[in-house]
């Protein structure tokens, strides 16, 4: 859990507000944090998540509430998706290098 100053909260949303906006229990976000699926930032005893994580939280909500996947399954899926994205980035870089050498 990170700590930050009030000035740094501009790109953050409080977990309480997130739960109200999405109509989810705070226990769900607590569980996401416990399974290291989200990063929580604390300032003045208020927990926040970065707005850049909202897309990921929405994905986790769909997996859990629409597809009935438990937290262990979401953790496994998240790790697999990260590996796929990492491999796709490596392939893109290798293709760029290959194209560079082929064009000479």
C-alpha positions in Angstrom: 0.0 0.0 0.0 1.5 3.3 -1.0 1.2 6.6 0.8 0.9 9.9 -0.9 0.3 13.6 -0.3 -3.0 15.4 -0.9 -1.5 17.1 -4.0 -0.9 13.6 -5.5 -4.6 12.6 -5.2 -5.7 14.4 -8.3 -5.5 11.3 -10.5 -7.0 9.0 -7.8 -10.5 8.0 -6.9 -11.4 6.9 -3.4 -12.3 3.3 -3.0 -15.5 4.4 -1.2 -16.5 6.6 -4.2 -15.6 3.8 -6.6 -17.8 1.3 -4.7 -20.7 3.8 -4.7 -20.3 4.6 -8.4 -20.2 0.9 -9.4 -22.5 -0.4 -6.7 -20.0 -2.9 -5.4 -19.2 -3.8 -1.8 -15.9 -2.5 -0.4 -15.1 -6.1 0.5 -14.7 -6.8 -3.2 -12.0 -4.1 -3.6 -10.4 -5.2 -0.4 -10.2 -8.7 -1.9 -8.8 -7.4 -5.1 -6.0 -5.7 -3.1 -5.4 -8.8 -1.0 -4.9 -10.9 -4.2 -2.6 -8.1 -5.6 -5.0 -7.4 -8.5 -5.1 -3.7 -7.7 -2.8 -1.2 -6.0 -4.2 0.8 -3.2 -2.8 4.2 -2.2 -3.6 5.6 1.3 -3.7 9.3 2.2 -5.1 10.6 5.5 -6.6 7.2 6.2 -8.5 7.3 2.9 -7.8 4.5 0.5 -7.6 5.4 -3.2 -6.9 3.7 -6.5 -5.4 5.3 -9.6 -7.9 6.2 -12.3 -5.7 4.2 -14.7 -6.7 1.1 -12.8 -10.5 1.6 -13.4 -10.4 -0.3 -16.6 -8.8 -3.3 -14.9 -11.2 -3.1 -12.0 -14.1 -3.1 -14.4 -12.6 -6.2 -16.1 -12.4 -7.9 -12.7 -16.0 -7.0 -11.9 -17.2 -8.6 -15.1 -15.2 -11.7 -14.5 -16.5 -12.0 -10.9 -20.1 -10.8 -11.2 -21.0 -11.8 -14.8 -18.9 -14.9 -15.2 -18.9 -16.0 -11.6 -15.1 -16.5 -11.5 -13.7 -16.5 -8.0 -10.7 -14.4 -6.8 -8.2 -17.2 -7.3 -9.4 -17.6 -10.9 -9.2 -13.9 -11.5 -5.7 -13.9 -10.2 -4.7 -16.7 -12.6 -6.5 -15.0 -15.5 -4.8 -11.7 -14.7 -1.3 -13.3 -14.6 -2.0 -15.1 -17.9 -3.2 -11.9 -19.6 -0.1 -10.1 -18.4 2.1 -12.8 -19.9 0.2 -12.6 -23.2 0.6 -8.8 -23.3 4.3 -9.1 -22.5 4.8 -11.7 -25.2 2.9 -9.5 -27.7 5.1 -6.6 -26.9 8.3 -8.7 -27.4 6.9 -10.0 -30.8 6.2 -6.4 -31.8 9.8 -5.3 -30.9 11.3 -8.3 -32.7 9.2 -7.6 -35.8 10.4 -4.0 -35.8 14.0 -5.1 -35.5 13.5 -7.7 -38.3 11.9 -5.1 -40.5 14.8 -2.7 -39.9 17.4 -5.3 -41.0 15.3 -6.5 -44.0 15.0 -3.0 -45.3 18.8 -2.4 -45.5 
